[in-house]
Amino acid sequence: MKLKNYMETAVQNVLDELLDKTNCICKCSRCRLDIVAYALNHLPAKYVVTDKGHTYTRVAEMAQQFNADVVVALTKAIRHVGKKPRH
């Protein structure tokens, strides 16, 4: 396994769900990447290297606070990028 910021996976997993509920924002690849980058810059990194670390992080992802933090960061990112799209 390679070094991976697991938070990237968590953010990308939630992004599609939130974008499906939002009609007032561009969903092009540039805007999507800007949203992900903004959210990741406002969330703590969760780096994993081993399968055990990956499993531990997956368990932590199930915690309500973890999910809430990801949703809040993505919601702020969607609003920010929606006001100033760079495409």
VENZIQUI-V179689 format. One record per run of one state. SS is the DSSP state (h for helix, s for strand, l for the rest). FROM is the first residue (numbers start at 1). TO is the last residue. If there is no record, write none. Layout:
BEGIN
ss = [SS	SS]
from = [FROM	FROM]
to = [TO	TO]
END
This chain:
BEGIN
ss = [l	s	h	l	h	l	s	l	h	l	h	l]
from = [1	4	6	21	29	42	47	49	51	62	64	84]
to = [3	5	20	28	41	46	48	50	61	63	83	87]
END
